[in-house]
Amino acid sequence: QVQLVESGGGLVKPGGSLKLSCIGSGTVFASSNMGWYRQAPGDQRELVAETSRLGYSEYSESGKGRFTISRSDAKNAVYLPMDSLKPEDTGVYYCKANYGQCQFWGRGTQVTVSS
């Protein structure tokens, strides 16, 4: 079992920055692939960035060059610094852990990009 808690969301102006954090509990965190997803109002949840347990990272087209996913297995944490934020980045950001065939989700943190 993995429990995930996100933090770091908030209201920011276009062009601003935020850093999201996800802290996990459980003994399998280091063996899990981790990802950040965004869900805008009325839309499906979509992948923003993910990092494997071996440290390989992938990004959505919208996040490339602006977002950087990283993890600290010693702290059971995964981070998502986001720069040059745009209004279309607005949504609830969820942390996800994939351990084998099991998936675990956090409750999300709201990010609003607006002037």
N, CA, C and O atoms as a GROMACS GRO file, in nm:
protein
  460
    1GLN      N    1   0.085  -0.119   0.000
    1GLN     CA    2   0.000   0.000   0.000
    1GLN      C    3   0.088   0.124   0.000
    1GLN      O    4   0.188   0.131   0.072
    2VAL      N    5   0.050   0.222  -0.082
    2VAL     CA    6   0.122   0.350  -0.087
    2VAL      C    7   0.021   0.461  -0.067
    2VAL      O    8  -0.082   0.465  -0.135
    3GLN      N    9   0.048   0.550   0.024
    3GLN     CA   10  -0.035   0.669   0.044
    3GLN      C   11   0.044   0.790  -0.002
    3GLN      O   12   0.162   0.805   0.030
    4LEU      N   13  -0.023   0.878  -0.077
    4LEU     CA   14   0.044   0.992  -0.137
    4LEU      C   15  -0.026   1.121  -0.096
    4LEU      O   16  -0.149   1.128  -0.095
    5VAL      N   17   0.053   1.223  -0.064
    5VAL     CA   18  -0.002   1.353  -0.027
    5VAL      C   19   0.070   1.460  -0.108
    5VAL      O   20   0.191   1.475  -0.098
    6GLU      N   21  -0.007   1.534  -0.187
    6GLU     CA   22   0.049   1.642  -0.268
    6GLU      C   23   0.041   1.775  -0.195
    6GLU      O   24  -0.044   1.796  -0.109
    7SER      N   25   0.132   1.865  -0.231
    7SER     CA   26   0.129   2.002  -0.178
    7SER      C   27   0.201   2.092  -0.277
    7SER      O   28   0.267   2.045  -0.370
    8GLY      N   29   0.187   2.223  -0.255
    8GLY     CA   30   0.260   2.319  -0.336
    8GLY      C   31   0.177   2.392  -0.439
    8GLY      O   32   0.227   2.482  -0.506
    9GLY      N   33   0.051   2.355  -0.453
    9GLY     CA   34  -0.034   2.425  -0.548
    9GLY      C   35  -0.069   2.564  -0.499
    9GLY      O   36  -0.036   2.602  -0.387
   10GLY      N   37  -0.137   2.639  -0.585
   10GLY     CA   38  -0.179   2.773  -0.547
   10GLY      C   39  -0.216   2.856  -0.667
   10GLY      O   40  -0.229   2.805  -0.779
   11LEU      N   41  -0.234   2.984  -0.642
   11LEU     CA   42  -0.268   3.080  -0.748
   11LEU      C   43  -0.141   3.153  -0.790
   11LEU      O   44  -0.068   3.206  -0.706
   12VAL      N   45  -0.115   3.156  -0.919
   12VAL     CA   46   0.006   3.221  -0.970
   12VAL      C   47  -0.028   3.292  -1.100
   12VAL      O   48  -0.117   3.248  -1.173
   13LYS      N   49   0.041   3.399  -1.128
   13LYS     CA   50   0.018   3.474  -1.251
   13LYS      C   51   0.088   3.407  -1.369
   13LYS      O   52   0.187   3.336  -1.350
   14PRO      N   53   0.038   3.428  -1.488
   14PRO     CA   54   0.107   3.372  -1.605
   14PRO      C   55   0.254   3.412  -1.608
   14PRO      O   56   0.290   3.527  -1.582
   15GLY      N   57   0.338   3.315  -1.640
   15GLY     CA   58   0.482   3.337  -1.638
   15GLY      C   59   0.547   3.303  -1.505
   15GLY      O   60   0.670   3.299  -1.495
   16GLY      N   61   0.467   3.280  -1.404
   16GLY     CA   62   0.519   3.249  -1.272
   16GLY      C   63   0.560   3.104  -1.257
   16GLY      O   64   0.555   3.026  -1.352
   17SER      N   65   0.600   3.069  -1.135
   17SER     CA   66   0.651   2.935  -1.106
   17SER      C   67   0.587   2.877  -0.980
   17SER      O   68   0.548   2.951  -0.890
   18LEU      N   69   0.579   2.748  -0.976
   18LEU     CA   70   0.537   2.674  -0.858
   18LEU      C   71   0.619   2.547  -0.851
   18LEU      O   72   0.670   2.499  -0.952
   19LYS      N   73   0.632   2.493  -0.731
   19LYS     CA   74   0.696   2.363  -0.714
   19LYS      C   75   0.601   2.272  -0.637
   19LYS      O   76   0.569   2.297  -0.521
   20LEU      N   77   0.558   2.166  -0.704
   20LEU     CA   78   0.472   2.068  -0.641
   20LEU      C   79   0.555   1.958  -0.575
   20LEU      O   80   0.661   1.919  -0.624
   21SER      N   81   0.504   1.912  -0.463
   21SER     CA   82   0.570   1.802  -0.392
   21SER      C   83   0.469   1.693  -0.364
   21SER      O   84   0.350   1.719  -0.344
   22CYS      N   85   0.518   1.571  -0.364
   22CYS     CA   86   0.434   1.455  -0.332
   22CYS      C   87   0.515   1.369  -0.236
   22CYS      O   88   0.624   1.322  -0.268
   23ILE      N   89   0.459   1.350  -0.117
   23ILE     CA   90   0.526   1.267  -0.016
   23ILE      C   91   0.449   1.137  -0.002
   23ILE      O   92   0.328   1.136   0.016
   24GLY      N   93   0.523   1.027  -0.011
   24GLY     CA   94   0.459   0.896  -0.004
   24GLY      C   95   0.494   0.822   0.123
   24GLY      O   96   0.598   0.845   0.185
   25SER      N   97   0.407   0.732   0.160
   25SER     CA   98   0.434   0.642   0.271
   25SER      C   99   0.428   0.499   0.220
   25SER      O  100   0.370   0.473   0.114
   26GLY      N  101   0.487   0.409   0.293
   26GLY     CA  102   0.489   0.270   0.247
   26GLY      C  103   0.628   0.228   0.208
   26GLY      O  104   0.716   0.312   0.186
   27THR      N  105   0.647   0.100   0.199
   27THR     CA  106   0.781   0.046   0.178
   27THR      C  107   0.816   0.025   0.031
   27THR      O  108   0.929  -0.013   0.000
   28VAL      N  109   0.721   0.049  -0.060
   28VAL     CA  110   0.746   0.018  -0.200
   28VAL      C  111   0.769   0.143  -0.283
   28VAL      O  112   0.776   0.134  -0.406
   29PHE      N  113   0.781   0.257  -0.220
   29PHE     CA  114   0.795   0.382  -0.295
   29PHE      C  115   0.912   0.376  -0.392
   29PHE      O  116   0.898   0.411  -0.509
   30ALA      N  117   1.027   0.333  -0.345
   30ALA     CA  118   1.147   0.331  -0.427
   30ALA      C  119   1.135   0.234  -0.545
   30ALA      O  120   1.211   0.244  -0.641
   31SER      N  121   1.042   0.141  -0.537
   31SER     CA  122   1.023   0.043  -0.645
   31SER      C  123   0.912   0.083  -0.739
   31SER      O  124   0.875   0.007  -0.829
   32SER      N  125   0.858   0.202  -0.719
   32SER     CA  126   0.743   0.247  -0.797
   32SER      C  127   0.784   0.347  -0.903
   32SER      O  128   0.875   0.428  -0.884
   33ASN      N  129   0.715   0.339  -1.016
   33ASN     CA  130   0.724   0.448  -1.114
   33ASN      C  131   0.628   0.557  -1.069
   33ASN      O  132   0.516   0.528  -1.028
   34MET      N  133   0.671   0.682  -1.077
   34MET     CA  134   0.594   0.793  -1.023
   34MET      C  135   0.555   0.890  -1.135
   34MET      O  136   0.630   0.911  -1.230
   35GLY      N  137   0.437   0.948  -1.120
   35GLY     CA  138   0.393   1.042  -1.223
   35GLY      C  139   0.311   1.155  -1.166
   35GLY      O  140   0.254   1.144  -1.057
   36TRP      N  141   0.305   1.264  -1.240
   36TRP     CA  142   0.217   1.377  -1.211
   36TRP      C  143   0.116   1.387  -1.324
   36TRP      O  144   0.150   1.379  -1.442
   37TYR      N  145  -0.010   1.404  -1.284
   37TYR     CA  146  -0.120   1.416  -1.379
   37TYR      C  147  -0.196   1.545  -1.349
   37TYR      O  148  -0.198   1.593  -1.236
   38ARG      N  149  -0.259   1.599  -1.452
   38ARG     CA  150  -0.342   1.719  -1.437
   38ARG      C  151  -0.483   1.690  -1.486
   38ARG      O  152  -0.504   1.624  -1.588
   39GLN      N  153  -0.578   1.743  -1.411
   39GLN     CA  154  -0.717   1.734  -1.454
   39GLN      C  155  -0.778   1.874  -1.450
   39GLN      O  156  -0.796   1.932  -1.343
   40ALA      N  157  -0.810   1.925  -1.569
   40ALA     CA  158  -0.877   2.054  -1.578
   40ALA      C  159  -1.027   2.032  -1.568
   40ALA      O  160  -1.075   1.922  -1.594
   41PRO      N  161  -1.102   2.135  -1.530
   41PRO     CA  162  -1.248   2.120  -1.519
   41PRO      C  163  -1.310   2.071  -1.650
   41PRO      O  164  -1.289   2.129  -1.756
   42GLY      N  165  -1.387   1.965  -1.640
   42GLY     CA  166  -1.454   1.911  -1.757
   42GLY      C  167  -1.368   1.822  -1.844
   42GLY      O  168  -1.416   1.766  -1.943
   43ASP      N  169  -1.241   1.808  -1.809
   43ASP     CA  170  -1.150   1.727  -1.891
   43ASP      C  171  -1.110   1.599  -1.819
   43ASP      O  172  -1.129   1.584  -1.698
   44GLN      N  173  -1.054   1.507  -1.896
   44GLN     CA  174  -1.000   1.386  -1.836
   44GLN      C  175  -0.863   1.414  -1.774
   44GLN      O  176  -0.796   1.511  -1.810
   45ARG      N  177  -0.826   1.330  -1.683
   45ARG     CA  178  -0.694   1.341  -1.622
   45ARG      C  179  -0.589   1.303  -1.727
   45ARG      O  180  -0.603   1.203  -1.797
   46GLU      N  181  -0.484   1.385  -1.736
   46GLU     CA  182  -0.382   1.360  -1.836
   46GLU      C  183  -0.243   1.363  -1.775
   46GLU      O  184  -0.218   1.432  -1.676
   47LEU      N  185  -0.154   1.288  -1.834
   47LEU     CA  186  -0.017   1.281  -1.785
   47LEU      C  187   0.056   1.412  -1.811
   47LEU      O  188   0.045   1.471  -1.919
   48VAL      N  189   0.129   1.458  -1.710
   48VAL     CA  190   0.214   1.575  -1.724
   48VAL      C  191   0.360   1.534  -1.731
   48VAL      O  192   0.433   1.579  -1.819
   49ALA      N  193   0.401   1.447  -1.640
   49ALA     CA  194   0.540   1.400  -1.635
   49ALA      C  195   0.545   1.272  -1.554
   49ALA      O  196   0.463   1.250  -1.465
   50GLU      N  197   0.643   1.189  -1.586
   50GLU     CA  198   0.660   1.067  -1.508
   50GLU      C  199   0.808   1.033  -1.500
   50GLU      O  200   0.887   1.070  -1.586
   51THR      N  201   0.842   0.962  -1.394
   51THR     CA  202   0.979   0.917  -1.375
   51THR      C  203   0.977   0.772  -1.328
   51THR      O  204   0.899   0.735  -1.240
   52SER      N  205   1.062   0.692  -1.388
   52SER     CA  206   1.066   0.551  -1.351
   52SER      C  207   1.150   0.532  -1.225
   52SER      O  208   1.218   0.624  -1.179
   53ARG      N  209   1.142   0.413  -1.171
   53ARG     CA  210   1.220   0.382  -1.051
   53ARG      C  211   1.370   0.384  -1.081
   53ARG      O  212   1.452   0.392  -0.989
   54LEU      N  213   1.405   0.377  -1.209
   54LEU     CA  214   1.545   0.386  -1.248
   54LEU      C  215   1.586   0.528  -1.284
   54LEU      O  216   1.701   0.554  -1.319
   55GLY      N  217   1.490   0.622  -1.275
   55GLY     CA  218   1.525   0.762  -1.296
   55GLY      C  219   1.502   0.816  -1.434
   55GLY      O  220   1.536   0.932  -1.461
   56TYR      N  221   1.444   0.735  -1.525
   56TYR     CA  222   1.413   0.787  -1.658
   56TYR      C  223   1.287   0.871  -1.652
   56TYR      O  224   1.191   0.836  -1.583
   57SER      N  225   1.286   0.982  -1.724
   57SER     CA  226   1.173   1.076  -1.716
   57SER      C  227   1.114   1.100  -1.854
   57SER      O  228   1.184   1.100  -1.955
   58GLU      N  229   0.982   1.123  -1.856
   58GLU     CA  230   0.913   1.160  -1.978
   58GLU      C  231   0.815   1.272  -1.945
   58GLU      O  232   0.768   1.286  -1.832
   59TYR      N  233   0.785   1.353  -2.048
   59TYR     CA  234   0.698   1.469  -2.029
   59TYR      C  235   0.593   1.476  -2.139
   59TYR      O  236   0.613   1.427  -2.250
   60SER      N  237   0.482   1.538  -2.105
   60SER     CA  238   0.386   1.572  -2.208
   60SER      C  239   0.445   1.683  -2.293
   60SER      O  240   0.539   1.752  -2.252
   61GLU      N  241   0.390   1.701  -2.412
   61GLU     CA  242   0.441   1.807  -2.499
   61GLU      C  243   0.427   1.943  -2.432
   61GLU      O  244   0.513   2.030  -2.448
   62SER      N  245   0.319   1.962  -2.359
   62SER     CA  246   0.296   2.093  -2.297
   62SER      C  247   0.394   2.121  -2.184
   62SER      O  248   0.417   2.237  -2.150
   63GLY      N  249   0.451   2.017  -2.127
   63GLY     CA  250   0.540   2.036  -2.013
   63GLY      C  251   0.688   2.040  -2.047
   63GLY      O  252   0.769   2.084  -1.966
   64LYS      N  253   0.722   1.994  -2.165
   64LYS     CA  254   0.863   1.988  -2.203
   64LYS      C  255   0.927   2.127  -2.200
   64LYS      O  256   0.872   2.224  -2.252
   65GLY      N  257   1.042   2.134  -2.137
   65GLY     CA  258   1.116   2.259  -2.130
   65GLY      C  259   1.070   2.353  -2.018
   65GLY      O  260   1.138   2.451  -1.987
   66ARG      N  261   0.956   2.323  -1.959
   66ARG     CA  262   0.905   2.410  -1.851
   66ARG      C  263   0.895   2.336  -1.718
   66ARG      O  264   0.910   2.398  -1.612
   67PHE      N  265   0.870   2.207  -1.721
   67PHE     CA  266   0.853   2.128  -1.599
   67PHE      C  267   0.970   2.031  -1.587
   67PHE      O  268   1.025   1.985  -1.687
   68THR      N  269   1.006   2.000  -1.463
   68THR     CA  270   1.115   1.904  -1.439
   68THR      C  271   1.076   1.813  -1.325
   68THR      O  272   1.066   1.857  -1.211
   69ILE      N  273   1.054   1.686  -1.355
   69ILE     CA  274   1.018   1.591  -1.250
   69ILE      C  275   1.145   1.534  -1.188
   69ILE      O  276   1.243   1.506  -1.258
   70SER      N  277   1.142   1.518  -1.056
   70SER     CA  278   1.254   1.455  -0.987
   70SER      C  279   1.200   1.377  -0.869
   70SER      O  280   1.086   1.396  -0.827
   71ARG      N  281   1.283   1.288  -0.815
   71ARG     CA  282   1.240   1.207  -0.702
   71ARG      C  283   1.354   1.193  -0.602
   71ARG      O  284   1.472   1.202  -0.637
   72SER      N  285   1.315   1.170  -0.480
   72SER     CA  286   1.410   1.137  -0.374
   72SER      C  287   1.355   1.016  -0.302
   72SER      O  288   1.263   1.027  -0.221
   73ASP      N  289   1.410   0.902  -0.331
   73ASP     CA  290   1.362   0.780  -0.267
   73ASP      C  291   1.395   0.779  -0.118
   73ASP      O  292   1.324   0.716  -0.039
   74ALA      N  293   1.501   0.848  -0.081
   74ALA     CA  294   1.536   0.855   0.061
   74ALA      C  295   1.428   0.929   0.140
   74ALA      O  296   1.407   0.903   0.258
   75LYS      N  297   1.360   1.022   0.073
   75LYS     CA  298   1.255   1.100   0.138
   75LYS      C  299   1.115   1.054   0.097
   75LYS      O  300   1.015   1.113   0.139
   76ASN      N  301   1.108   0.949   0.016
   76ASN     CA  302   0.977   0.904  -0.036
   76ASN      C  303   0.904   1.021  -0.102
   76ASN      O  304   0.786   1.044  -0.076
   77ALA      N  305   0.974   1.095  -0.186
   77ALA     CA  306   0.917   1.217  -0.242
   77ALA      C  307   0.940   1.225  -0.393
   77ALA      O  308   1.039   1.174  -0.446
   78VAL      N  309   0.846   1.290  -0.459
   78VAL     CA  310   0.862   1.323  -0.599
   78VAL      C  311   0.818   1.468  -0.616
   78VAL      O  312   0.721   1.512  -0.555
   79TYR      N  313   0.891   1.541  -0.698
   79TYR     CA  314   0.871   1.685  -0.712
   79TYR      C  315   0.843   1.724  -0.856
   79TYR      O  316   0.879   1.653  -0.950
   80LEU      N  317   0.777   1.838  -0.871
   80LEU     CA  318   0.751   1.891  -1.004
   80LEU      C  319   0.763   2.043  -1.001
   80LEU      O  320   0.663   2.112  -0.983
   81PRO      N  321   0.884   2.095  -1.019
   81PRO     CA  322   0.896   2.239  -1.038
   81PRO      C  323   0.840   2.278  -1.173
   81PRO      O  324   0.868   2.214  -1.274
   82MET      N  325   0.759   2.384  -1.175
   82MET     CA  326   0.696   2.427  -1.298
   82MET      C  327   0.728   2.574  -1.321
   82MET      O  328   0.703   2.658  -1.234
   83ASP      N  329   0.782   2.605  -1.436
   83ASP     CA  330   0.818   2.741  -1.471
   83ASP      C  331   0.735   2.789  -1.590
   83ASP      O  332   0.671   2.709  -1.659
   84SER      N  333   0.737   2.920  -1.611
   84SER     CA  334   0.668   2.980  -1.726
   84SER      C  335   0.525   2.930  -1.736
   84SER      O  336   0.480   2.889  -1.843
   85LEU      N  337   0.455   2.934  -1.626
   85LEU     CA  338   0.320   2.878  -1.622
   85LEU      C  339   0.224   2.957  -1.709
   85LEU      O  340   0.235   3.079  -1.724
   86LYS      N  341   0.130   2.882  -1.767
   86LYS     CA  342   0.031   2.940  -1.858
   86LYS      C  343  -0.109   2.913  -1.803
   86LYS      O  344  -0.127   2.820  -1.724
   87PRO      N  345  -0.207   2.991  -1.844
   87PRO     CA  346  -0.344   2.964  -1.796
   87PRO      C  347  -0.391   2.822  -1.826
   87PRO      O  348  -0.467   2.765  -1.748
   88GLU      N  349  -0.347   2.764  -1.935
   88GLU     CA  350  -0.388   2.628  -1.968
   88GLU      C  351  -0.323   2.522  -1.879
   88GLU      O  352  -0.357   2.404  -1.889
   89ASP      N  353  -0.232   2.562  -1.793
   89ASP     CA  354  -0.176   2.469  -1.695
   89ASP      C  355  -0.267   2.455  -1.573
   89ASP      O  356  -0.241   2.373  -1.485
   90THR      N  357  -0.371   2.533  -1.569
   90THR     CA  358  -0.466   2.529  -1.456
   90THR      C  359  -0.532   2.393  -1.444
   90THR      O  360  -0.572   2.333  -1.544
   91GLY      N  361  -0.544   2.345  -1.321
   91GLY     CA  362  -0.612   2.219  -1.296
   91GLY      C  363  -0.571   2.163  -1.161
   91GLY      O  364  -0.493   2.223  -1.088
   92VAL      N  365  -0.625   2.048  -1.131
   92VAL     CA  366  -0.584   1.975  -1.011
   92VAL      C  367  -0.473   1.879  -1.052
   92VAL      O  368  -0.487   1.801  -1.146
   93TYR      N  369  -0.363   1.887  -0.980
   93TYR     CA  370  -0.247   1.802  -1.009
   93TYR      C  371  -0.243   1.686  -0.910
   93TYR      O  372  -0.246   1.704  -0.788
   94TYR      N  373  -0.235   1.567  -0.966
   94TYR     CA  374  -0.236   1.446  -0.887
   94TYR      C  375  -0.103   1.373  -0.900
   94TYR      O  376  -0.042   1.370  -1.006
   95CYS      N  377  -0.061   1.315  -0.792
   95CYS     CA  378   0.056   1.229  -0.788
   95CYS      C  379   0.010   1.084  -0.799
   95CYS      O  380  -0.090   1.045  -0.738
   96LYS      N  381   0.080   1.006  -0.876
   96LYS     CA  382   0.044   0.866  -0.896
   96LYS      C  383   0.166   0.778  -0.880
   96LYS      O  384   0.275   0.812  -0.926
   97ALA      N  385   0.146   0.665  -0.816
   97ALA     CA  386   0.251   0.564  -0.804
   97ALA      C  387   0.205   0.435  -0.871
   97ALA      O  388   0.095   0.386  -0.847
   98ASN      N  389   0.291   0.382  -0.956
   98ASN     CA  390   0.267   0.252  -1.018
   98ASN      C  391   0.364   0.152  -0.959
   98ASN      O  392   0.485   0.163  -0.974
   99TYR      N  393   0.307   0.054  -0.890
   99TYR     CA  394   0.389  -0.053  -0.833
   99TYR      C  395   0.337  -0.184  -0.889
   99TYR      O  396   0.233  -0.234  -0.848
  100GLY      N  397   0.412  -0.240  -0.984
  100GLY     CA  398   0.363  -0.359  -1.051
  100GLY      C  399   0.235  -0.325  -1.124
  100GLY      O  400   0.231  -0.233  -1.206
  101GLN      N  401   0.128  -0.400  -1.095
  101GLN     CA  402   0.000  -0.373  -1.157
  101GLN      C  403  -0.089  -0.288  -1.068
  101GLN      O  404  -0.206  -0.265  -1.101
  102CYS      N  405  -0.035  -0.240  -0.958
  102CYS     CA  406  -0.114  -0.158  -0.866
  102CYS      C  407  -0.089  -0.010  -0.894
  102CYS      O  408   0.023   0.031  -0.926
  103GLN      N  409  -0.195   0.069  -0.880
  103GLN     CA  410  -0.186   0.213  -0.896
  103GLN      C  411  -0.238   0.281  -0.770
  103GLN      O  412  -0.340   0.240  -0.714
  104PHE      N  413  -0.168   0.384  -0.727
  104PHE     CA  414  -0.208   0.460  -0.609
  104PHE      C  415  -0.209   0.608  -0.646
  104PHE      O  416  -0.119   0.658  -0.713
  105TRP      N  417  -0.312   0.677  -0.600
  105TRP     CA  418  -0.329   0.819  -0.629
  105TRP      C  419  -0.336   0.901  -0.502
  105TRP      O  420  -0.386   0.855  -0.399
  106GLY      N  421  -0.285   1.024  -0.511
  106GLY     CA  422  -0.307   1.120  -0.406
  106GLY      C  423  -0.439   1.191  -0.428
  106GLY      O  424  -0.511   1.160  -0.523
  107ARG      N  425  -0.471   1.286  -0.342
  107ARG     CA  426  -0.598   1.358  -0.352
  107ARG      C  427  -0.588   1.484  -0.436
  107ARG      O  428  -0.689   1.546  -0.468
  108GLY      N  429  -0.466   1.522  -0.473
  108GLY     CA  430  -0.449   1.633  -0.564
  108GLY      C  431  -0.423   1.766  -0.496
  108GLY      O  432  -0.455   1.786  -0.378
  109THR      N  433  -0.365   1.857  -0.572
  109THR     CA  434  -0.343   1.994  -0.527
  109THR      C  435  -0.380   2.087  -0.643
  109THR      O  436  -0.342   2.064  -0.758
  110GLN      N  437  -0.453   2.193  -0.611
  110GLN     CA  438  -0.506   2.282  -0.714
  110GLN      C  439  -0.399   2.382  -0.759
  110GLN      O  440  -0.334   2.446  -0.677
  111VAL      N  441  -0.384   2.394  -0.889
  111VAL     CA  442  -0.297   2.497  -0.948
  111VAL      C  443  -0.384   2.586  -1.036
  111VAL      O  444  -0.454   2.538  -1.126
  112THR      N  445  -0.380   2.714  -1.009
  112THR     CA  446  -0.457   2.811  -1.088
  112THR      C  447  -0.361   2.917  -1.142
  112THR      O  448  -0.292   2.985  -1.066
  113VAL      N  449  -0.359   2.930  -1.273
  113VAL     CA  450  -0.273   3.029  -1.338
  113VAL      C  451  -0.365   3.135  -1.398
  113VAL      O  452  -0.435   3.111  -1.496
  114SER      N  453  -0.362   3.252  -1.338
  114SER     CA  454  -0.454   3.358  -1.380
  114SER      C  455  -0.398   3.494  -1.342
  114SER      O  456  -0.332   3.510  -1.239
  115SER      N  457  -0.425   3.591  -1.425
  115SER     CA  458  -0.383   3.727  -1.392
  115SER      C  459  -0.489   3.799  -1.312
  115SER      O  460  -0.471   3.916  -1.275
   0.00000   0.00000   0.00000
